[in-house]
Amino acid sequence: MSTYLEICQSVRAQAGIAGSGPSNVQNQVGIYANVVRWVDEAYNEIQTLHPNWNFLYSQRTLTFPSGFNSYPVLLSEGLREIANDSYVWQFQLGRKTRLEYLPWHIYKNADRFLEDETGSPEVITADPSGNLVIWPTPDEDYQITFEGFIVPDVMDISSDIPIIPAQYHDLIKLKALMKYSENFTADTVYRSADTNFRLMLRKMQFSELPRDNLVQPRFVPFA
């Protein structure tokens, strides 16, 4: 397991940059500022390489208040996207029932959803802005449980630890070394970093993406 600062220091050392720093990740200048920036960029690019990394998965439970049929999930819950084909549950009086999910383009073209009805929710969708929308409008408070993927993590202080599994923290260092090499034409460093990055990335894809399909998300109902 590596901290933010340790990754930056490792990049500096393996790139052959003079000195022993950086001593922290804030307020750096010159080449050390570049090292911190390369690490930040590498961390973000790895997290956004696939939309459905296991380490970005999150389950949320929220309350739809009576009289409201839309909830700004992406804004309020720190999610990048909603797992549209996951099962969504509603809880009321100790009972749990499943809402029917419809893709937005089907939901908005179904005439019956244009009717201003209230009652126990039956259908749920996600609009293009990332709001959860349910129909009919709740006649009382309902709890909704759903799945999604959080926005990419950002490390701020030296002691921060990446949310990527610890055995793959070197991916950040290797990607940052590739960025260094691109800026300073260090071909040998680039080739070595690129080869090792690809090997380790394949291992993380195998362990941190759904096994039945390593590109597209697949979901199962909650237990």
Protein Blocks (a to p, Z undefined) as FASTA:
>chain_A
ZZfklmmmmmmmmnopacjbdfbfghiahjllmmmmmmmmmmmmmmmmpmkbfklgccdd
ddddehiabdcfklmnopabdcfkbccdddeehiacddddddfklmmmpmklmpcceddd
fbdcddfkopacdddddfbdcdddddddddddddfbfklccfbdfklmmmmmmmmmmmmm
mmnopaklmmmmmmmmmmmmmmmmmmmgcfklckbccddddZZ
